[in-house]
């Protein structure tokens, strides 16, 4: 299947009979071939309905604009839908923010270079200069934007200039708290990797906290960033079992493995339009 001919339709609406039939018939009548369909309802009676549908566009009988206008009038309005269509050929522009830890960053760079992340990786921004050689080895521009005490707004203003036209911002262990003004520019378009299985062990030295408490699992959480620190909609989580035999260094090593893979999955699912956010939750058609 040629991915550059794929379009993705995401829908959220009140659940009622006839939604799938109406959408399928509409696309069929305009020459689209449906190649994937996932759906979920929160309740058999009176719930919310979510759907992700992939269809092929080579034989459409109308332009994108006309197709979307007709869908809005003939289907979406009838079922009170919140919806959008994304086209795989329109690669999202992605920027990565990072501080000094390189494991999550390098995982994303490697997957992108291996054509596993369908996006335009436009730049890496860091508040430290340390990772420039590693990033530029992949041919990606690197911008050093220091964040000085009491001058965060100046740094963020510079970053926002660099991030103009960016579709997704990825925090690959960026050790700065973004201001509400910054976050508001990218609603559900900033993904963070948190070094614990939220909501446990929030704050500094999570693995030392875990070691002190004698935990039997450690984890990582990827989530969208909101104004409430580390409380945004969760996209993906994973855990690893540990025991009294693991010291802090081993917990860190296992945790970094979790972080790099959890973040990469979350970013890929966002790029492939597999995530629907509602309230402070997500439906992920992975």
C-alpha positions in Angstrom: 0.0 0.0 0.0 1.3 3.4 -0.9 1.2 5.5 2.3 1.3 8.8 0.3 -2.2 8.0 -1.0 -3.7 7.3 2.5 -6.0 9.6 4.3 -7.2 9.2 7.9 -10.5 10.3 9.2 -10.9 10.7 13.0 -14.3 11.1 14.6 -15.8 11.7 18.0 -19.5 12.0 18.5 -22.5 10.8 20.5 -23.0 7.1 19.9 -26.1 6.1 17.9 -26.9 3.6 15.1 -25.9 4.3 11.6 -22.6 6.1 12.0 -20.4 3.6 10.4 -22.8 3.0 7.6 -23.2 6.7 6.9 -19.4 7.3 6.8 -18.7 4.2 4.7 -21.4 5.0 2.2 -20.2 8.6 1.8 -16.6 7.5 1.1 -17.8 4.8 -1.3 -19.9 7.2 -3.2 -16.8 9.4 -3.8 -14.5 6.6 -4.9 -12.6 6.1 -1.7 -11.4 2.6 -0.8 -11.5 2.0 3.0 -8.4 0.0 4.1 -8.6 0.2 7.9 -11.3 1.0 10.5 -11.2 1.0 14.3 -14.0 2.1 16.6 -14.8 2.4 20.3 -17.8 3.3 22.3 -17.7 4.3 26.0 -21.2 2.8 26.6 -23.7 0.7 24.6 -26.4 3.2 25.3 -25.7 7.0 25.3 -21.9 6.7 25.2 -19.3 8.6 23.2 -18.3 7.0 19.9 -14.7 7.2 18.5 -13.6 6.1 15.1 -10.4 6.1 13.1 -10.7 5.2 9.5 -8.0 4.9 6.7 -9.0 5.3 3.1 -7.2 5.5 -0.2 -7.5 8.6 -2.3 -6.3 7.9 -5.9 -9.8 7.4 -7.3 -11.6 10.2 -5.5 -14.0 12.0 -7.7 -13.6 15.4 -6.0 -10.8 17.5 -4.5 -9.8 17.4 -0.8 -11.6 20.7 -0.2 -14.9 19.6 -1.8 -14.8 16.2 -0.1 -14.3 17.7 3.4 -17.0 20.3 2.8 -19.5 17.6 1.6 -18.7 15.4 4.6 -19.2 18.3 7.0 -22.7 19.0 5.5 -24.0 15.6 4.8 -22.5 13.4 7.6 -20.8 15.3 10.3 -23.6 17.8 11.0 -26.2 15.0 11.1 -24.3 13.0 13.8 -22.9 16.0 15.7 -19.3 15.0 15.0 -16.0 16.5 16.0 -13.8 15.3 13.1 -10.8 15.8 11.0 -9.1 14.3 8.0 -5.3 14.0 7.8 -3.3 13.0 4.7 -0.3 10.8 5.1 1.5 12.7 2.3 1.4 15.9 4.3 4.3 15.0 6.7 4.1 16.7 10.1 6.9 19.0 11.0 8.5 17.9 14.3 11.0 19.6 16.7 12.7 17.9 19.6 13.6 19.7 22.9 16.3 18.1 25.0 18.7 19.0 27.8 21.7 16.6 28.5 20.2 13.1 28.6 20.5 11.7 25.1 18.8 8.3 25.2 15.3 9.3 24.2 16.7 11.8 21.7 19.0 9.3 20.0 16.2 6.8 19.7 14.0 9.3 17.8 16.9 10.3 15.6 17.8 6.7 14.7 14.1 5.8 14.0 13.7 8.9 11.8 16.9 8.1 9.9 15.7 4.6 9.4 12.4 5.9 7.9 10.3 4.6 10.9 8.9 8.0 11.9 6.9 9.5 9.1 7.7 13.2 9.6 9.9 16.1 8.8 12.3 16.3 11.7 13.2 20.0 11.4 15.4 20.7 14.4 16.6 20.0 17.9 16.6 22.7 20.5 18.5 22.4 23.8 19.3 24.5 26.8 22.8 23.0 26.8 25.4 22.7 24.0 26.5 19.2 24.8 24.5 17.1 22.3 25.3 19.2 19.2 27.8 16.7 17.7 25.4 13.8 18.1 22.5 15.6 16.5 24.4 17.2 13.6 25.8 13.7 12.8 22.2 12.9 11.7 22.1 16.1 9.6 19.5 17.8 11.8 19.9 21.5 12.8 20.8 22.1 16.4 19.9 25.3 18.3 21.4 26.1 21.7 18.9 28.3 23.7 20.2 28.8 27.2 17.5 29.2 29.9 18.8 31.6 32.5 17.2 32.1 35.9 14.5 34.8 35.8 14.8 35.0 32.0 12.8 32.0 30.9 10.3 34.2 29.0 13.1 35.5 26.8 14.3 32.0 26.1 10.8 30.8 25.3 10.3 33.7 22.9 13.4 32.7 21.0 12.3 29.1 21.0 8.8 30.0 19.6 10.4 31.9 16.8 12.4 28.8 15.9 9.3 26.6 16.3 7.1 28.7 13.9 5.1 26.3 11.6 6.0 23.3 13.8 3.2 20.7 14.1 4.6 18.7 17.0 7.0 19.4 19.8 8.6 16.4 21.6 10.3 16.8 25.0 13.0 14.1 25.0 14.0 14.7 28.6 13.9 18.5 28.4 14.5 19.5 32.0 12.7 22.8 32.0 9.1 23.5 32.9 7.3 25.2 30.0 5.2 28.2 30.9 1.4 28.1 30.4 1.8 30.7 27.6 4.2 28.3 25.7 2.0 25.3 26.2 -1.1 27.2 25.0 0.5 27.6 21.6 0.5 23.8 21.1 -2.7 22.2 22.5 -2.3 18.4 22.4 0.8 18.9 20.3 3.6 18.7 22.9 4.5 15.2 24.0 6.6 14.6 27.1 8.3 11.5 28.4 8.1 11.2 32.2 10.6 9.0 34.0 8.1 7.1 36.1 4.8 5.3 35.9 2.6 8.3 36.6 1.3 9.4 39.0 4.0 7.8 41.2 7.4 9.3 42.1 6.8 12.7 40.7 9.8 15.1 40.9 13.6 14.7 41.2 15.5 11.4 41.5 12.6 9.1 40.7 14.8 6.0 40.6 16.3 6.8 44.0 12.8 7.2 45.3 11.8 3.9 43.8 14.9 2.2 45.2 14.2 3.6 48.7 10.7 2.4 48.6 11.7 -1.1 47.4 9.4 -1.1 44.4 8.8 -4.2 42.3 8.1 -2.4 39.0 9.4 0.7 37.4 7.9 2.5 34.5 7.7 5.4 32.0 4.8 7.5 30.8 4.4 9.5 27.6 1.7 12.2 27.8 0.5 15.4 26.2 1.7 18.5 28.1 -0.9 20.8 29.7 -0.7 23.7 32.1 -1.0 21.2 35.0 2.4 19.7 35.5 2.6 16.0 34.5 -1.2 15.7 34.5 -1.9 15.8 30.7 -3.7 13.1 28.8 -1.6 9.9 28.9 -0.7 8.3 25.6 1.4 5.3 26.5 3.0 3.6 29.5 5.2 0.6 30.1 6.7 -1.1 33.1 9.6 -3.5 33.9 9.7 -5.9 36.9 12.6 -5.3 39.3 13.7 -6.8 42.6 15.9 -6.2 45.6 18.9 -7.3 43.5 18.7 -4.2 41.3 20.7 -1.2 42.5 20.0 2.5 41.5 22.3 2.3 38.4 20.4 -0.8 37.1 17.1 0.9 37.7 18.3 3.9 35.7 19.4 1.7 32.8 16.1 -0.2 32.7 14.2 3.0 33.1 16.0 4.6 30.2 15.1 1.7 28.0 11.5 2.1 28.9 11.6 5.9 28.3 13.1 5.7 24.8 10.6 3.1 23.6 7.5 4.6 25.3 8.3 8.0 23.8 9.0 6.6 20.4 5.7 4.7 20.3 3.7 7.8 21.4 5.4 10.0 18.8 4.7 7.5 16.1 1.0 7.1 17.0 0.6 10.9 17.0 2.3 11.1 13.5 0.0 8.4 12.2 -3.1 10.1 13.6 -4.0 7.2 16.0 -4.8 9.3 19.0 -8.1 11.0 19.9 -8.1 13.2 23.0 -11.3 13.7 25.0 -11.2 15.5 28.3 -8.0 14.4 30.0 -8.0 10.9 28.4 -7.0 9.5 25.1 -8.3 6.8 22.8 -5.3 5.2 21.1 -6.0 3.1 18.0 -2.5 1.5 18.1 
